[in-house]
């Protein structure tokens, strides 16, 4: 305490402490904090520290910060929130190991509840990616825990207050930008079939629009589309005319149909990878056949997919799904290589995704 | 500062040669992660946990890994791991307060105990105290950006978000401020009671704070338990190491040697709050510090005394609203009063601090 002299290196240290105390913040706040950290160190230490209110200066600073976080498998990452399309920064743990499990003060039962809610959000029909609060509370009874519904309500509001879930005005829960970025490896490995990537920016979409074309797999963030429609009015993939975009089918809670949460959706986890299926099939989703292998009728195809997974993961995990019963943070060996391959595969050619899959099979 | 960094990078590059050093760096990074993540729970990090999660079977290189991790923590985050005092160390510290002779006599013992240590660690900021103080102050610009973020994300649910204070270090999002306020008051009460508070007195104080045993401590929506019974909260504080709950042997009745009798007595002793004492926990000694709590008490009391004075003055001013002459004179008097008030305040603070130190037993422990 106070034994060391104040130095200009303290700017970054103070900034990182400010980041750790928040973990998630708007880009504007992050920049203000940087400026104030410079001011504070300058004043308290009687030092001369340069500061410029420019993009380049900020980017240099963030690069420096991330260079020192990198060996620790942490990253100060820029994300765009899907609701307002504004830039935010999150301190992300990029490695899911045993140590990272402790980064939460939630109990194992609360984490299991969170996972169950996330599952229902990911499996929600009609690309709604959201869940009514009633359905969310119902998940408690499926868990082997003593949590009451009253407790679960408090826990849910804690997930919202801490920024893991969003609660809309209509009372539906959806994934926050923070959850999407912090748990992306987990989401990709557990819900690869359900997860959609934006055709424009290739980040995960849970709120946005899709193409009117029945066989077109174009999914676009609200904020990406807002920029896109300024110059173009047809689908970037299949060139279907979109007009002013008002009739484009939504992704997110606007896509939810009345009563769709009445039935719980579970995936059978007992069998091998290819056996996954959902209790309920929705006609409107069958259009995305090639996107969603869980709905592919052909047995051979699913078998191939199983092989592909086994090959990518190595022989140590033959049944990835069944083995994946840890906490969200504990996702082991989600080798980044596979992750980036997945992203690229979706990115390069959305139309020829099947080709991409077969290419990766080899 | 650039040079500083380049040197360090060179060091790392040179070190990357041997496998052994690679291994050391990898483990040091893992320990830093462990320390950062563990701190979210506010429970001390135990050495056997470090051994289990970081060291594996090579516990012999603990010191080297620990030193390397400290270097990273200091360089990147301005933080440090601090080993908490063991109970024996704390007790000796307290006895040492009674007189220097006792301390000198115990030097031989001291070394032995110090070598043992508590083997539990907490993470704390190692930044200059002036920086921390400045980083805890409200800044208009930060506050503006914070409030904007909240109202954007959340339209009407004001309950879901705790207040923010616009400081660089965001205490309100990192901690539960309401309950911490109560903790610091309890620490203050223990301190000015000479470092020990009987359970009976603790309950009495809590009652006067309108916290009878049936009371609940409130938390923000971020927690999963909105309220907590006062006893459960005290138990949590003990678990986190902020408070120490000590069972004292009944005077003369049960000596440690009289095992059977002692054991037989225990069930009744549990209920008897006269046998329980509250002290500062090791985490409070290392994270909060007696000096800071003494300052807190003095500032709080002096501030309130001055405030009471000002209110008196103002209300008397309002009374003679018609007598302008009087009012102006009153204004002048107040202007002169400002200066003397500042001096008075300093004097009062000094006196109050002296009083706190006396009440604490004559000497305050430095931050451990």
Interface residues (C-beta under 8 A of the other chain):
Chain A: X1 X2 X4 X5 X6 X7 X8 X9 X10 X12 X13 X14 X16 X17 X18 X20 X21 X22 X23 X25 X26 X28 X29 X32 X33 X35 X36 X37 X40 X41 X43 X44 X45 X68 X69 X71 X72 X73 X74 X83 X84 X86 X98 X99 X100 X102 X103 X104 X105 X106 X107 X110 X151 X154 X155 X157 X158 X160 X161 X162 X163 X166 X167 X169
Chain B: X1 X4 X5 X25 X29 X30 X32 X33 X34 X36 X37 X38 X40 X41 X42 X53 X54 X72 X75 X76 X77 X78 X79 X125 X126 X127 X128 X129 X130 X131 X134 X135 X139 X141 X142 X145 X146 X148 X149 X152 X153 X155 X157 X160 X161 X162 X168 X169 X170 X171 X173 X174 X220 X221 X222 X223 X224 X225 X226 X367
